[in-house]
Every structure is written in structure tokens, then in C-alpha cells.
Amino acid sequence: MSSASEARPLFETHGIDYIPPEARHGKAWTLLTFWAGTNVMILAISTGALAVIVGLSLPWAIAAIVIGNLAGGVYMALHSVQGPRMGIPQMMQSRAQFGMYGAALPNVIVVLMYIGYFVSGVILGGQAVASLLHVTTSEGIIIMAAIILVVCWFGYDLFHRFNIVSVILSTAIFLALLVDLATLVPGHLPPATGDTPGNILLAISFSVAWQVTYAPYVSDYSRYLPEETPGWKTFLYTYLGAVLGTTLSMVVGALAAVVALAPVSANAPNYLSGLLTAKWLFLLVFVIGTVASMYENLYGPFLTFFAVVSPSGAMAGQKTGRRARFISTFVFAVIGAIIAIYASPHFITDLSNFLVFTLYLLIPWTAINLTDFYLVRHARYDIPELFKVDGKYGKVNWFAILVFALTVGVELPFMNDPAIFVGPVATAMGGADIAWIVGFIFGGLCYYVGARLGWAGARESASLEFEPVAAVPVGAEEGGG
């Protein structure tokens, strides 16, 4: 972070408002440690185990994990470039494509996704706390949620610093687990009976889903970088952190599923920490890693929720800072903890269904958003207009909503989510799930063609120069928030 960091307030004061030049700080390399720290954690281990659960042999499970993360990481890293350029949270940008009120469609979906991931994280983190402190799992979940909440209250700068520490500790632990599990694998290798193209593509989709579901997060954690930060640096550091961190964690999960699927499914933190000496130390690191990945699932709902309910510039400036973050994140934490306490017995099954389902809904949004940013408007937006109810981007862009709905419809035949829907094409392909590929191509192409025909709203080349609308200066006290 910059040398001026000591002049910044202890608690972040900005909310969904534009980050002005004088508040910009940090270096692009912190995105590497941030996204690696976010992904070297226990929840990714459970996701990696899914590749084995669907029936793949270990070599194919690892191959699917690597391919899926390499592909999915492109989506989320492309979104990261938007942060320094636009200086606003990720889902605020949806107003340019969907309109002021139309943006509620993807934003509400994303809030539900955040809550789902928070529930998943506090279940596993709560199990680690329970083993560490010898309390019940429900008590562990409550303690875990409270720790995450407190970190979330500090905001952006603490997040980046916290993840530097977390990634160092967590990587050391996960590498030790990787070595230990690798020595146990030879005696547990199952027969390779499930290495079908359908299962391989389904396992790839799990990893793609993991990365794509980060797309609504990424600009939130790059928006404070100076606007002149090279886009290639923002992309590369985000991509490497997300792909390397997630791949390490998921490979550990695949190995663990081969060696001891039942214990890993029931209580992964307890089983994995038992493989190593100083069990308490490893449980503590698991807790730290969970915190490093889960405060985003409280911070994100705060930003996304207020992007829906605070349309005007005045509210966007003063009234979505510290106080609003404290209150809203507390409410989301309580809701998530209650759900987690009741959802924990069915965690692995619910996680699989949840990941694939969110992928289907986020692909249309990411296709529209990236196409608009890179191919239609070429990263040129009139930022103040995003805070105006009657601004040039309109209240509702029905064309974008139509493309979103049509894309979901086009994905349907290719879907493979047994708990929700299995499409005829996926069935004919032996269970292969390529809905994410079809959806992205269709959604992006439709939006681009419509934009060329003038159906995507305001098209003029707009300056990014921004006169803050009731923005809170760095270090200033908030007015009404």
C-alpha cells in the first residue's frame, strides 16, 4: 500500500460512491496476494473434492480442476481491470447495461449468491472453530461469523493487508497437506470407471463456476488503485492469484476425497488438521484463511444491496459508508449464521447444486457486462450519470434484460444440475455441462449485435472525469450514513 496509508481513516468511509483521485492508492501486485489469500482456504478444498465425487479418477480430477480454473479465471480477471478504470464497485457498473432500476435483476441474484457462499464458509470455518475451542458446531459457526463481521467493518485496506498474512500461512499449511495426502493416495486409488467426457466436463464446470462467481466481486477490491494502473498488471496479478490459489486448494481437496471421502465430507477441517502435528495451529490457520475469504461475502452484499436501494448520487456518497456497512453487514451475518446452523448436515450436496446453479445465472450477466465494457463502450463511461435516476443510462434497459433472459433459456438444454434441471443436450452428451460456454457466447454476441443497432442505451464516448456527487473526502466524517 502507499506511504500515505497512515493518513487514511481506520475504518473505510467510502461505499458505492466513486473513488476520487486523491483517495486512490495501492499497487497492482497486492491483487496477487489478495486473490491467492482469498482462494487458499477450506471451502475450495470441498469444491475440489466434487471432481472425485462425480466419479473421476485422480489424474482426470486434477486435470479438470486445472482446466476449469484456467478458463474461469479469465472471466473474473477481465472484470478486475474495470476497478481502477471506473472507480466504483463491480455491481454498480451494471447500471450502465441494465439501467438504474433494471440493474436490480443481476444485483439481487448476486446478493443471494453472496449469502450462499457465506453460509458455506461459516459452516466449514465453524467446524474448525468447534474443533479448536471444543465447542459445538453451532457455537463455532456463531463465533466464526462474528470474527468475519468485525474484520469486514474495517474495510478495504485491512482486507488487502490481512490477505498478505493469510496467504503466507495458508499456503504453507496447504503445501504440507498436499505432501501428506500424496503419500497416502497410492493405497486408496479407486478404479477408473467414471472418466467419461460427461463427467470430465461436469467437473470442469465446478471450477469454472468457482471463478465465474467471483466476477461480481473483483472490482470491489481494485477500485481504489490509481486509474493509470496498467490494465495488463491488474489482469495478470488477479488471474495468477485466483488460479494458483484455487488450484492448490482444489487439488488438496481431490486428494483428500480419494483418501477419505466420508471424513472430508462430514468435517473437512477436523480430518485435515489431524493429518499434521500441532493440530491446534493448523485449525487456527484454517480459521484465518476462512476469514480472509468470507468477509467479501458480507462486504459484497453491502455494496450490491445499496446499489439497488440507493439510486441517487447524494445517497451514494454520504449514506453508504461506515454506518450503513456496520448495520447491513451485521444483518447479513446474522441471516447467514442462522442458515448455516440448519444447513450443515447437507453441506456437500448443497454446495454442488449451489455452485452450478449460480453459474447459470451469472454467465448472462458477465457476458453482457464484459461485452459492454470491452467491445461496445471501450471502457468509456460517464460515471456521474450512473448516480442519476434520470441519467443517460436510463431507468430500465429492457434490451439487456431480454438478452439476460434469453441467455438463461438458451443454457437450459445444456444444463446438468440434478437438483434443479438436467437438459436434453446434457443428457445426450453423457452428463456433460457446457451451458457456461454456450451462454457466454450467445449472451455476448446478442448484446454486441443489439448495441451496434442502438438497442443498448447511451452510446456516446463519455469522459471518466468525475465531479464527486456528495462523496465523502478521505478522512472526513460521514454525514448521514
Secondary structure as GFF3:
##gff-version 3
##sequence-region A 1 481
A	DSSP	three_ten_helix	3	7	.	.	.	ID=ss1
A	DSSP	three_ten_helix	21	23	.	.	.	ID=ss2
A	DSSP	alpha_helix	30	39	.	.	.	ID=ss3
A	DSSP	alpha_helix	42	53	.	.	.	ID=ss4
A	DSSP	alpha_helix	58	80	.	.	.	ID=ss5
A	DSSP	alpha_helix	82	86	.	.	.	ID=ss6
A	DSSP	three_ten_helix	91	93	.	.	.	ID=ss7
A	DSSP	alpha_helix	94	98	.	.	.	ID=ss8
A	DSSP	alpha_helix	104	133	.	.	.	ID=ss9
A	DSSP	alpha_helix	137	154	.	.	.	ID=ss10
A	DSSP	alpha_helix	156	184	.	.	.	ID=ss11
A	DSSP	three_ten_helix	185	187	.	.	.	ID=ss12
A	DSSP	alpha_helix	197	212	.	.	.	ID=ss13
A	DSSP	three_ten_helix	218	221	.	.	.	ID=ss14
A	DSSP	alpha_helix	231	273	.	.	.	ID=ss15
A	DSSP	alpha_helix	279	294	.	.	.	ID=ss16
A	DSSP	alpha_helix	296	309	.	.	.	ID=ss17
A	DSSP	alpha_helix	313	318	.	.	.	ID=ss18
A	DSSP	alpha_helix	322	343	.	.	.	ID=ss19
A	DSSP	three_ten_helix	344	346	.	.	.	ID=ss20
A	DSSP	alpha_helix	347	371	.	.	.	ID=ss21
A	DSSP	pi_helix	372	376	.	.	.	ID=ss22
A	DSSP	three_ten_helix	383	387	.	.	.	ID=ss23
A	DSSP	alpha_helix	398	411	.	.	.	ID=ss24
A	DSSP	three_ten_helix	412	414	.	.	.	ID=ss25
A	DSSP	beta_strand	416	417	.	.	.	ID=ss26
A	DSSP	beta_strand	421	422	.	.	.	ID=ss27
A	DSSP	alpha_helix	424	428	.	.	.	ID=ss28
A	DSSP	alpha_helix	435	452	.	.	.	ID=ss29
###
